[in-house]
Amino acid sequence: MSIHFKKKSAGSKQEVPTASMPDIVFMLLIFFMVTTVLREIELQVRVNYTQADNIEKIEQKRLVTYIYVGPEKLGANEYGETQIQIDDAIIGDLNEIESAMSEKIIDQPKLIVSIRMDEDSETGVLTDIQEELRDANALRINYSTKQETPAGGN
């Protein structure tokens, strides 16, 4: 003998309410617009990277500040003497590197300083920058390069 049970169904519908969906989407859009940093640095120096065989990519770009070294752009494909740029400003005196980097290291102790140097710049400038970074206790230094293309490669 088999007993069959009859399932009672409720008279209400099981739908997800979507009336507040546009409000939620709008709030998320505003949140991401406010929290996203879209900052572009205008280069005032020319930087043609040197080539290297063994390079590693930095994964967390938020922990990186850049120092650009190269001939100053004068306009119309004309270049001046070698200058040092941190963020959007040309550094006039090497001592300014120590003070600027000291402040950044205090704010972010795990900061990586990435030096982007033109291949035609003098090595002595790089040595001076390294000494200033050492004085500022900015000991995590990265040197930006471009990957060397293999012989016969495109």
Backbone bond lengths (Angstrom), bond angles and torsions (degrees), N, CA, C in turn:
res aa  C-N    CA-C-N  psi(-1)  N-CA   C-N-CA  omega(-1)  CA-C   N-CA-C  phi
1 M - - - 1.416 - - 1.531 108.24 -
2 S 1.278 116.15 126.07 1.469 119.69 -179.64 1.510 109.89 -108.25
3 I 1.311 113.20 138.32 1.451 119.66 179.99 1.515 107.20 -107.69
4 H 1.279 116.00 127.53 1.469 120.93 177.87 1.506 109.34 -106.98
5 F 1.312 113.30 129.92 1.454 118.47 177.16 1.507 108.47 -100.55
6 K 1.252 115.59 137.92 1.446 121.02 -179.70 1.527 108.13 -98.71
7 K 1.308 115.90 124.97 1.454 121.27 -178.69 1.511 109.26 -81.88
8 K 1.325 114.12 128.70 1.453 118.34 177.77 1.515 108.14 -85.32
9 S 1.264 116.90 134.85 1.466 119.90 177.71 1.517 109.27 -106.59
10 A 1.331 112.81 140.11 1.461 117.61 178.78 1.513 108.55 -76.84
11 G 1.281 115.10 153.01 1.451 119.50 -177.36 1.528 113.07 -82.21
12 S 1.351 119.13 -3.14 1.469 120.25 -177.12 1.528 110.31 -94.65
13 K 1.315 114.73 155.81 1.461 120.78 178.97 1.517 109.58 -87.04
14 Q 1.329 117.88 151.45 1.460 123.65 -178.89 1.532 109.81 -105.79
15 E 1.306 119.12 59.72 1.454 122.28 -178.92 1.523 110.67 -102.87
16 V 1.308 114.91 152.25 1.459 120.37 176.24 1.527 107.74 -85.32
17 P 1.316 117.39 128.05 1.470 118.73 179.18 1.534 110.45 -70.49
18 T 1.302 116.43 128.64 1.464 121.35 -177.37 1.519 112.63 -115.47
19 A 1.284 117.95 13.98 1.458 121.08 -177.28 1.523 111.79 -66.28
20 S 1.330 118.14 -34.04 1.465 120.14 -177.81 1.529 112.58 -94.43
21 M 1.304 119.04 5.83 1.469 122.62 -178.10 1.530 112.46 -59.14
22 P 1.331 121.11 -45.92 1.472 119.49 178.65 1.529 112.89 -61.95
23 D 1.321 117.14 -34.57 1.463 120.36 177.71 1.520 111.06 -64.98
24 I 1.298 116.91 -42.81 1.462 121.24 179.61 1.520 110.72 -65.02
25 V 1.318 117.07 -45.16 1.462 121.17 179.00 1.525 110.38 -61.49
26 F 1.295 117.18 -42.64 1.466 121.19 179.48 1.527 110.98 -63.18
27 M 1.337 118.06 -42.88 1.463 121.20 178.67 1.532 111.05 -63.75
28 L 1.327 117.74 -41.09 1.462 120.55 177.40 1.525 111.36 -64.22
29 L 1.308 116.68 -41.30 1.461 121.23 178.36 1.524 110.90 -60.58
30 I 1.321 116.92 -46.75 1.469 121.55 177.93 1.525 110.43 -61.77
31 F 1.326 117.72 -42.81 1.458 121.43 -179.82 1.524 110.91 -58.90
32 F 1.336 117.89 -48.65 1.454 120.13 -177.76 1.527 112.09 -70.49
33 M 1.309 117.80 -31.09 1.465 120.09 176.45 1.522 110.76 -66.97
34 V 1.313 116.97 -37.72 1.463 121.02 -178.11 1.532 111.34 -74.87
35 T 1.316 118.16 -37.11 1.462 120.80 -174.65 1.522 114.09 -87.81
36 T 1.305 118.98 -15.49 1.460 121.27 -178.60 1.524 110.38 -81.58
37 V 1.331 114.74 134.32 1.462 120.80 178.76 1.521 107.97 -101.55
38 L 1.305 116.88 118.18 1.456 122.15 178.08 1.532 107.93 -118.72
39 R 1.305 115.83 79.96 1.456 119.80 -176.24 1.517 109.00 -114.16
40 E 1.272 115.88 124.51 1.453 122.22 176.62 1.516 108.91 -109.94
41 I 1.316 115.84 135.96 1.460 120.70 177.51 1.517 108.17 -97.36
42 E 1.306 115.18 129.78 1.460 120.07 177.55 1.523 108.11 -87.27
43 L 1.321 115.62 113.87 1.460 120.10 -178.98 1.521 110.66 -71.33
44 Q 1.315 114.83 129.70 1.458 121.05 177.18 1.520 111.16 -106.72
45 V 1.349 115.90 0.71 1.463 121.61 177.07 1.524 108.95 -128.46
46 R 1.316 116.13 157.46 1.470 120.70 176.93 1.520 108.54 -88.17
47 V 1.327 116.55 134.89 1.456 121.09 178.12 1.520 108.62 -131.31
48 N 1.332 116.08 106.17 1.456 122.77 170.05 1.524 105.82 -105.01
49 Y 1.320 116.97 111.17 1.454 120.95 -174.23 1.515 111.87 -67.75
50 T 1.330 115.66 148.33 1.454 120.97 171.37 1.518 108.15 -78.48
51 Q 1.319 116.55 164.15 1.455 120.15 -178.62 1.525 110.29 -98.12
52 A 1.327 115.91 150.51 1.456 121.77 178.63 1.520 109.64 -144.09
53 D 1.341 115.19 154.83 1.464 120.56 179.56 1.524 111.81 -85.32
54 N 1.320 116.34 -49.31 1.457 121.83 -172.94 1.518 109.24 -107.94
55 I 1.326 116.87 104.66 1.464 120.54 -179.74 1.524 109.46 -126.93
56 E 1.332 115.12 153.04 1.460 121.93 176.59 1.512 108.47 -125.55
57 K 1.309 115.93 144.21 1.455 121.60 179.43 1.516 109.60 -91.67
58 I 1.339 116.42 136.31 1.454 121.13 176.22 1.522 107.69 -81.66
59 E 1.330 115.94 125.64 1.453 119.92 -175.66 1.529 112.76 -80.07
60 Q 1.328 117.70 -42.60 1.457 120.37 -176.39 1.524 109.66 -99.08
61 K 1.312 116.18 95.87 1.464 122.00 -178.47 1.530 112.46 -70.40
62 R 1.324 117.60 -18.63 1.466 120.20 -179.22 1.519 111.89 -67.66
63 L 1.323 117.26 -24.61 1.453 121.39 -177.77 1.525 112.52 -93.82
64 V 1.318 117.50 16.86 1.463 121.44 -175.13 1.521 110.57 -118.70
65 T 1.337 115.50 135.82 1.458 121.28 169.09 1.521 107.04 -121.02
66 Y 1.318 116.38 147.32 1.456 120.75 -172.30 1.523 111.48 -111.90
67 I 1.336 114.59 141.04 1.456 122.57 170.35 1.521 105.73 -117.87
68 Y 1.328 116.33 122.83 1.460 122.04 -179.60 1.524 108.80 -103.85
69 V 1.333 116.41 133.26 1.463 121.70 -179.94 1.519 107.81 -129.67
70 G 1.327 116.11 124.82 1.454 120.14 178.88 1.509 110.71 175.78
71 P 1.332 115.91 177.74 1.463 119.19 178.42 1.529 110.76 -66.59
72 E 1.330 115.75 138.17 1.458 121.48 -178.04 1.525 110.44 -68.19
73 K 1.342 115.73 136.29 1.458 120.88 177.30 1.522 108.80 -77.18
74 L 1.335 116.03 122.64 1.459 120.81 178.89 1.519 111.55 -101.33
75 G 1.302 117.67 -16.28 1.459 122.75 -179.32 1.511 111.09 111.31
76 A 1.314 116.50 156.60 1.473 123.92 177.99 1.529 111.06 51.24
77 N 1.341 117.06 48.74 1.464 123.53 178.94 1.523 113.39 57.03
78 E 1.317 117.12 30.06 1.456 121.86 175.97 1.524 108.54 -111.61
79 Y 1.340 115.09 141.33 1.446 120.36 -177.37 1.522 109.99 -129.95
80 G 1.330 115.89 145.89 1.458 122.48 -179.77 1.514 110.63 -100.76
81 E 1.325 114.62 -147.57 1.454 120.49 -178.07 1.528 110.86 -80.33
82 T 1.313 115.79 165.25 1.460 121.83 -179.71 1.520 110.61 -63.66
83 Q 1.328 115.31 130.05 1.461 122.47 -179.74 1.530 109.05 -128.87
84 I 1.320 115.68 162.15 1.462 122.72 177.43 1.522 107.97 -115.42
85 Q 1.342 116.65 129.98 1.459 121.93 -179.29 1.523 109.61 -122.41
86 I 1.338 115.69 127.87 1.463 121.72 171.88 1.519 106.15 -118.80
87 D 1.321 115.80 126.42 1.460 122.29 -173.61 1.528 108.79 56.43
88 D 1.320 118.30 -122.32 1.466 120.14 -177.64 1.520 113.28 -102.49
89 A 1.326 118.22 8.05 1.464 120.14 -173.08 1.527 111.74 -118.28
90 I 1.325 114.86 138.82 1.459 121.43 172.40 1.533 107.07 -77.86
91 I 1.329 116.24 132.57 1.458 121.85 179.55 1.526 108.49 -88.53
92 G 1.326 116.53 121.67 1.461 120.90 -178.94 1.511 113.04 -81.07
93 D 1.346 116.49 -35.02 1.453 121.61 -175.89 1.524 108.43 -127.21
94 L 1.334 116.84 140.94 1.458 120.19 -178.61 1.523 112.52 -61.88
95 N 1.331 118.34 -28.12 1.463 121.10 179.81 1.527 111.92 -64.49
96 E 1.322 117.11 -22.90 1.459 120.88 178.25 1.532 111.06 -67.13
97 I 1.333 116.72 -25.86 1.469 120.27 178.63 1.525 109.53 -63.99
98 E 1.332 116.39 -45.57 1.465 120.02 -178.90 1.524 111.10 -61.11
99 S 1.323 117.53 -46.53 1.467 119.46 -177.84 1.527 111.69 -66.93
100 A 1.330 117.26 -41.71 1.469 120.12 -179.84 1.527 111.25 -65.47
101 M 1.323 116.53 -43.68 1.464 119.68 -178.41 1.526 111.98 -73.32
102 S 1.329 118.26 -31.59 1.469 120.68 177.32 1.524 110.43 -60.57
103 E 1.332 116.55 -44.09 1.462 120.45 178.31 1.525 111.50 -62.24
104 K 1.341 115.91 -42.06 1.464 119.12 -179.05 1.524 111.76 -67.96
105 I 1.343 116.98 -36.50 1.460 120.71 179.41 1.528 110.56 -68.69
106 I 1.308 117.36 -35.57 1.467 120.34 177.55 1.533 109.89 -64.65
107 D 1.349 116.02 -41.92 1.469 120.21 179.34 1.524 112.21 -70.07
108 Q 1.329 117.18 -37.75 1.464 121.96 -176.00 1.536 108.58 -137.42
109 P 1.347 118.44 90.92 1.474 121.30 -174.65 1.530 114.67 -61.31
110 K 1.319 117.94 -25.90 1.472 120.35 -178.78 1.525 112.33 -94.41
111 L 1.311 116.70 21.50 1.459 122.12 -177.54 1.524 111.54 -64.52
112 I 1.318 115.98 138.18 1.459 122.85 174.53 1.518 107.34 -106.05
113 V 1.324 116.69 129.81 1.457 121.62 176.92 1.519 107.10 -98.33
114 S 1.318 116.74 118.33 1.453 121.93 179.21 1.526 108.87 -103.94
115 I 1.320 116.13 120.72 1.457 121.38 -179.51 1.527 107.93 -96.24
116 R 1.316 115.12 121.26 1.466 122.01 177.53 1.517 106.77 -110.93
117 M 1.324 115.22 104.14 1.455 121.21 -170.85 1.519 110.80 -116.26
118 D 1.342 114.98 138.47 1.453 120.87 176.80 1.525 108.84 -67.59
119 E 1.325 116.25 141.22 1.467 120.28 -176.42 1.524 113.08 -65.49
120 D 1.333 118.37 -19.74 1.458 121.02 -179.43 1.529 113.11 -94.23
121 S 1.348 118.02 -0.88 1.463 120.89 -179.82 1.521 110.76 -75.96
122 E 1.321 115.63 154.75 1.462 121.14 -177.67 1.526 111.04 -74.37
123 T 1.318 115.57 145.53 1.447 121.20 -179.65 1.519 111.77 -68.90
124 G 1.326 117.89 -27.46 1.462 121.51 179.41 1.517 112.16 -60.54
125 V 1.319 117.08 -34.24 1.475 120.87 177.57 1.524 109.26 -64.13
126 L 1.317 116.57 -41.51 1.465 121.06 178.97 1.527 110.50 -63.38
127 T 1.314 116.96 -40.93 1.462 120.83 178.43 1.528 110.76 -62.67
128 D 1.321 117.05 -42.46 1.465 121.12 178.43 1.527 111.19 -63.20
129 I 1.328 116.88 -41.39 1.470 121.33 178.51 1.523 110.03 -63.26
130 Q 1.336 117.00 -42.86 1.461 120.52 179.61 1.525 111.41 -61.49
131 E 1.324 117.64 -40.10 1.472 120.80 178.26 1.528 111.04 -64.17
132 E 1.335 117.10 -41.83 1.464 120.58 178.65 1.527 111.17 -65.58
133 L 1.330 116.82 -38.55 1.463 120.32 178.13 1.527 110.66 -66.80
134 R 1.320 116.70 -37.59 1.462 120.57 177.24 1.529 110.03 -63.24
135 D 1.332 117.17 -42.38 1.460 121.07 178.17 1.530 111.71 -64.26
136 A 1.332 116.69 -31.18 1.468 121.71 179.89 1.525 112.04 -84.37
137 N 1.347 116.58 -0.21 1.458 123.19 -178.14 1.531 111.92 66.29
138 A 1.320 116.50 25.66 1.469 121.82 174.75 1.526 106.66 -94.25
139 L 1.317 115.63 88.56 1.460 120.98 -170.81 1.526 113.57 -98.71
140 R 1.311 116.68 -9.06 1.473 120.14 177.73 1.520 107.56 -95.01
141 I 1.342 115.68 101.00 1.456 121.20 -174.18 1.519 109.27 -119.76
142 N 1.317 114.80 137.87 1.458 123.23 177.44 1.518 107.80 -122.72
143 Y 1.316 116.92 142.74 1.458 121.40 177.74 1.524 108.15 -112.60
144 S 1.330 117.06 116.87 1.459 121.42 -177.04 1.519 109.84 -79.34
145 T 1.319 115.30 133.85 1.467 122.21 178.40 1.520 108.66 -140.78
146 K 1.309 115.09 175.35 1.469 119.12 169.82 1.522 106.99 -112.21
147 Q 1.325 115.36 149.42 1.451 119.87 -176.72 1.511 110.26 -72.82
148 E 1.312 115.03 134.87 1.456 121.25 179.22 1.513 108.74 -70.93
149 T 1.339 115.98 132.69 1.466 119.53 178.36 1.520 109.06 -79.76
150 P 1.340 117.60 137.79 1.453 120.18 -179.85 1.526 111.14 -63.36
151 A 1.320 115.51 153.15 1.471 120.70 -179.94 1.526 108.74 -61.91
152 G 1.313 115.66 130.86 1.451 121.08 -179.35 1.510 113.41 84.37
153 G 1.322 117.52 -3.38 1.469 121.66 179.65 1.516 110.58 -87.75
154 N 1.343 116.05 167.00 1.450 120.31 179.76 1.488 111.08 -94.63
